[in-house]
Amino acid sequence: MEAWPGLAWVLLMSLIADCLKQAQTREFTVKDIIYLHPSTTPYPGGFKCFTCENAADNYECNRWAPDVYCPRETHYCYTRHKMNANGDSSLVTKRCVSLKDCLSVGCTQPDYEGYKVCTSCCEGTICNLPLPRNVSQAVFATLSPINQTTQHSLHSAVTLLCISLLLFFFE
């Protein structure tokens, strides 16, 4: 008869342990995220930008922007914001672009109807959420220096030249 209370105690403890396991919260791991969201970028360094053409305002643009990756030949997110003299949006265009489309960011002077256009570029996934409204917001924001690959190539060329000279003098 003494075995019965001991067995009941073991069963009760295992039931409590199972309940505690289910009640504990846990953080998502990278493995969990990959399992839950198996889509990966279509190519290394793939990114997304808000994308719209001539939307009425920022809300309409971001609300209906398609959730697709930018083409491989693009590296930045572009925003063009046309607004009236009061700063109210007239047209908003956002898209993925290459470097050449980001070389002339800033704001224009108001035209004869009082409209001005501000353009900006940024680097990073959906970095073009806000609209540029003035010169301080109409900028080209990058995560890394644009001429990084040029410097790397120049550094490699200088290193090879030095090695060649050393070999020439010690022959």
Secondary structure, DSSP 8 states (H G I E B T S, - for coil): -THHHHHHHHHHHHHHHHHHHHH------HHHHHHH-----SSTT------EEEESSHHHHHHH-------TT--EEEEEEEE-TTS-EEEEEEEEE-GGGGSS-EE----TTS-EEEEEEE-STT---S---STTTS-EE-SS-TTHHHHHHHHHHHHHHHHHHHHHHT-
